[in-house]
Amino acid sequence: MVAAQSEDQDPASAFLLVVGRDSYATYNLPASGTLTIGRGETNAVRVDDPLASRAHACLHFGDGMLLEDLGSVNGTRIKDQPVPRGERVAIRIGDTVQIGSTVLIIQRRTAPVSDARPETLPGSVTATQASAPPRGVAMQRVHALAERAAAGTINVLITGETGVGKELLAETVHRASPRRDGPYVCLNCAALSETLLESELFGHERGAFTGAVQAKPGLLETAAGGTLFLDEVGELPLATQAKLLRVLETREVTRLGSVRPRRIDVRFIAATNRDLEAEVVRGTFRQDLYFRFAGITLTIPPLRERLDEIRPLAETFARQICRDLGRAPPIFPAPILMLLESYSWPGNVRELKNIVERAVLLSNGPVIGTDHLPMEKISRPPAPTPASGMPSRLIAEAYKLAAATPRQVDAGRIDVPSPVRAARGGGNAAERERIIAALNACAGNQSRAAKLLGIPRRTFLTKLDAYNIPRPKKSSDADL
């Protein structure tokens, strides 16, 4: 009597992924019989690799899965170990086979896979397709509202933490609007001093100030017929806010050093990582200007509340990077994905992209492992809060499994209970805990804590007041 096959040896629950130098293909696995592999055209799995023999190897199916090297010239390796010629070696789901520069991986089936389906690598993906990020349920709702707002001329305010993609959403609104053929002008309000900011916005006449050797139109004039995107609008000085309010009310702009107003036709999109309503209460942002900007408010949730996007975003970034490198995109095993999902992502999507780019450059291979990630950061998440919600036991298990060589890990064996995923939330309590944790990590140094969280120092100080967090003594900032 033949023993029942375990799930990690059942061909019906897996398929074969073949990754070559510039293409990849997937193959269904038979319940019994053989699957020949080699460079010859008669093989069931044809490997177009100069280091592969015409009849290189064979997969045997029946009571489990076995791999046999058919006396190849350059050999076959499984999990980095050579396969003795003529011997049959057990192979499991998740194992990686290397033939020359070609990698074959037994992958757990997550969706129906057609037989022998070669596909072109993402080098052929159009720029529009490559730049369009995957959208989870939360972001689909945001974009649905953005499309409705784009149809009119109403001003739009985009809120969200640093790195969530406010700039990208602003550009999406412009491209979907009737002004899509007009100019799209951006200004980072936190990047300029008050004098330069007003000069950039309103323009100036010759001699308006020292260094103004000739007249210059401002961005408000330059964006006529199109859209002006004001990023980090919460950083505007109060004096500039008053002048900008006048522009929004009259649709006229007066250059510095001039007395003649000029008519403008501009749509405004503003973005901020601040809570402008709280800023209004504190008197650091004008209430009338806030209402002018907030015709429609689009709030982008942080990445930690969009777990359904972490995997597709990571894979999309990896494909984009590998397209530029001329490489096949690597695979993110389940333990690695679990680690990524357990991290709080203070830098949000921007931080995820940076970490994925780092991992791809360090891997130079078909699978992302823990040695390609900044484990000193990812493996030490903050204590469970309403934002993270991941029990420390589950974190430890993920780290232990991911610490193994990715090729030795069954990518489908790790089960993250759905209550854990559902427990991930956001909220001000979570942000308050992250701020306190950052202060503790930086020994009370406010500037370093702000840098650690990826937000401007002024914003960080404002949040301290908003959450009634006592400010450390100023002496702690003396070593900036």
Disulfide bonds with the S-S distance in Angstrom:
none
